[in-house]
Amino acid sequence: MVFFHRFFQFIAIYSVGIAILWGVKYLLGLSDYLIPPPIELYTTALTGGLHDFLATCNTMLVAIAGHFSAVILAVLIAIMGRSASFLGNVAKVAAYNLQAYPVVAIAPLIFLFLGDGLASRLLIAALICYFPLLLSFIGIFSEPVDEVEHFFKVTKTLTLGLELKIRTFENLDKLITVIVGTGTTAMVGTIVAEFLAATQGVGYVIRKALYQSNLAKILFALFLIGLFSSIYLSILESSGTLIKKRLMNR
């Protein structure tokens, strides 16, 4: 159900957007060079659809890897930064200062040292989506759940692991929301990396189409990006709902 909801939502938004674009084209009599007609978009999808589909698959895989890397990084830093200790403060300051630099500004350095391959795309995708994850995890891990933790504190059985489990369980909805939300930014980060300097992925396809003034190619690439993003987010939502149900039934 989640997949169909997101799929039809995306189709509706994309259809409205492209209908407005074509409406402006025919209303103002703009040339086919500026805005491609429907037949050109169809031809583009038919002739280059498989190549663009595979490029989007490549982008999606990198985005997923970057997203999960960002989640793991955010969890580790949040666990260190949850306390007011020296190590915790250093971890938080370092994490915040890293985010102060726009990824687009430091991307040339990343490509300079790591090249235009997988490592650069993965790192940029992770950097773009990790900060909202970090803020959420630090907030959740640092906020006590007094009504539950009180018993374990009194009996002196409250360990770090148990404390994290309690706070994670009590804030599971927030965690699911932020993980699903950052799934989109991971995709955006990967596309940005590919657009800047990579030689693979749908971002690279868009960059080439832009240089060729091929708007039909760009419109089809945007369709594939939205389609793949909808599938990934629906999988995340469904997985989160399933995990929550299993934990509630224990």
Secondary structure, DSSP 8 states (H G I E B T S, - for coil): -HHHHHHHHHHHHHHHHHHHHHHHHHHHT--TTTS--HHHHHHHHHHHHHHHHHHHHHHHHHHHHHHHHHHHHHHHHHHHHTSSSHHHHHHHHHHHHHHTS-HHHHHHHHHHHH-SSHHHHHHHHHHHHHHHHHHHHHHHHHS--HHHHHHHHHTT---HHHHHHHHHHHTHHHHHHHHHHHHHHHHHHHHHHHHHT-SSHHHHHHHHHHHTT-HHHHHHHHHHHHHHHHHHHHHHHHHHHHHHHHHHT-
